[in-house]
Amino acid sequence: METRCLWEATSRESPIVSSILDSQQDADVCIIGGGITGLSTALHLAEQGITVSLIEAKEIPSGGSGRSVGLVNAGLWIPPDDIVKTLGKESGERVNAILGNAPGEVFDIIEKHNIACDATRTGTLHLAHNAKGAKELARRRDQLQSRGAPVELIGSDDCQRLTGTERIEGALLDRRAGTLNPTAYTRGLARAAQSAGADIYTQSPVLRVDRAKDGWRATTPKGSITAQRIVLATNAYTEDAWNQVRNNFFPGYFFQVASRPLADDTLPDILPERQGAWDTRTVLSSIRRDSEGRLILGSLGRGDGKPLSYIKCWANRVRKHYFSQLGEVEWECTWTGRIAFTPDHTLRLFEPAPGILAVTGYNGRGITTGTVVGKGFAHYIVNNDDRLLPLKMQPSRPISGRQLWKAAYETGFSLYHAGQCLKILI
């Protein structure tokens, strides 16, 4: 088993042609960060004739945008009533409505720009691993259906047919959702943004952002961009001290393991309609297939830095529990991505200074949320109208004890996985 990202190796979208920023440039808008949020912002701005330059510290994609599970999910991580309780009725229902429609926004972009990202639109499955999990899914079903969402609870027989396992008591099927190759989707957004007129620079880390005349200047080792507006789209991969985004989230991680393509005689039984799935465990396991028939398992926590034997042990334990009929599976590769968490599991949209927009805290829902936020940022910049954003712009809300939150989450995840490997937990 190798340490590498499957999505990069199997992407049917090629890397974009880009260059290092090595001169002084002017633009209407400068975007810092070449993930889904930044690229969606660049695409929607360029389509409206705005001069936009995007700066990425590494390649596209190099962060979480290309390393996720690839679930095109609706909504936030927490149920809609909990969102309303946390944010208030007006803001909460705004989030529920806009992000509930977010999968459609993603699939529309894929179709419009012919992005070859192996997208499926057969929904996602939230799997009840025990009776308590089944009650939680019933609660979510009731809340979502009351808002008109096309979701349904499926019983054990249908669940076994759709998943290939007898271990699930039921599942919540969300027909709005689907799956894709996240690296290919991100590259496709970059290609579309360039075609619309956006300038994209890679291998160009921003060293600082300073006021310049009546705008801002973002400086890299070899050049700079001067613009009226700056968009900070660095999210979970924000590390620089100058960037206030890093104070508004704490980092978490998600690792995945992919098998070699399954044999033809076993493949039809495992997720035959290719829904992406995850279970209701305290530390969830994600399950999906790719377009070439690989089984892909994942969970919260860091895989990088751990022995490959440990990762294999965990993957074999989960595979044996859910899909004992497969027998031994040869694992091909493993990789880890970073997530921007917030204590209340809701996103942050804020303006660190006049003319600067920032976002973070997707809590593992970056494909859909990033796409919609990018479109909303573009509309806000062009029209001074925030109605397409999931939330109104808020003051910055730095998180106290960020490192303690990070340590607590990672320690809990690691102990849970160790328990799974030791057959204490499953």
C-alpha positions, 0 to 999 in steps of 0.5 A, a space after each residue: 500500500 502506498 501513501 498517495 491520493 487516489 483521486 489525483 491518480 485517477 482524475 480524468 481532468 488534467 492539471 491546469 497550465 499555470 505559472 508562478 506570479 513573478 511580476 506586479 499585477 493589478 486586478 479588480 479582485 484578488 483571491 488567495 487560495 486555489 480550492 473549491 471556494 476560491 475557484 468558484 469565486 473566480 469562475 463566477 466573477 470572471 463570467 461577469 466580466 470582473 478582472 480576477 487573479 487567483 493565487 495558490 501557494 502550491 498546486 491545484 488542488 493540493 489541500 482538502 478540496 482534492 482529498 475529500 471523500 467526494 460526497 456531494 452532500 446537502 446541508 451542514 453536518 448537523 440537523 436543520 433544527 439544530 442549525 436553527 437553534 444555533 443560528 436563530 430562525 432567520 439565519 438557520 433557515 437561510 442556511 438550510 434552504 441555500 445549502 439544501 439546494 447546493 448539490 444542484 449547484 454543483 451538478 449544474 456547474 459540472 454539466 455546464 462546463 463538461 467537468 469529467 469528474 465521474 459524478 453520480 446523482 443517485 444520492 447518499 446513504 446515512 447508515 444506522 449502525 445500531 438502534 440509537 443511530 436509527 432513532 437519530 436518522 428518523 429525527 433527521 428524516 422528520 426535520 428534512 421532510 418538513 422542509 420539503 427535502 426528498 429524503 426517506 428512511 429505508 428498511 433493512 432489506 432495501 438497505 442490504 440491497 443498496 449497501 451489500 451489508 447485513 450490518 445496517 439497521 436502516 439508512 437515510 437516503 438523500 436523493 439530492 446528493 451524489 458523489 464525484 472525484 474531488 480532484 477532478 472537480 477542482 481541476 475542472 473548476 480551475 479550467 472553467 475559471 481560466 476559460 472565463 478569463 481568470 488569471 491563476 498563479 500557482 507555487 506562489 505563497 502570499 507572504 503578506 497583505 497590505 493596504 495599497 492606495 484605496 485597495 489592497 496588495 497581496 505580496 508573494 516571493 516574486 510578485 504582487 497583486 493589487 486589487 480593490 477586493 481580497 477574498 481569503 479562501 484558504 480555509 483548513 489550510 490557513 497557516 500564515 500568521 497574517 491571515 485572520 482566517 486561522 483564528 476562526 477554526 481548529 484543524 481536524 483530519 480525515 483519512 481514507 484507504 482505497 482497495 484495488 478494483 474489486 473482482 467482477 463477481 463481488 463488485 455488483 453486491 457492494 453499493 450497486 447504485 454507487 451511493 456514497 455512505 457514512 455511518 452513525 458511529 461516534 467516529 464515523 466510517 465512510 464507505 463508497 466506490 469509485 468509477 473503477 470499482 475500488 472500495 474506499 473506506 475512511 474515518 475522522 483522524 490523521 492517517 499520515 504519520 501512522 504506520 501503514 500496518 496500523 491503517 491496514 489493520 483498521 481498514 481490514 477490521 471495518 471491511 470484515 465487519 461490513 463486507 465479510 463476503 469479500 474476503 481479504 482485500 488488497 489495499 492500494 493507497 491511503 491519504 489524509 485531508 484536513 478539515 476546518 472545524 468549529 465548536 458549533 459545527 457551522 461555517 463562518 463568513 466574515 470581513 476581517 477588514 473593509 474590502 476583504 472577505 473570508 470564510 472557513 468552518 465547512 466541517 467536512 462539507 466543502 464540495 457543496 458549501 465551497 461552491 455555493 459560497 464562491 457564487 455568493 461571494 461573486 454576487 456580493 462583490 458585484 452587486 453588494 447583495 449577500 442574498 446568495 450567501 448561506 449567511 450574512 457577513 458576520 464579525 470575526 469570531 476567533 476560537 479560544 483554545 484552538 490547539 486544545 480543541 485540535 488535540 482533544 479531537 485527534 486524541 479521541 479519534 485515535 483512541 477510537 480507531 485503536 479500539 477498533 483495531 483491538 476489536 474492543 470497538 466496531 
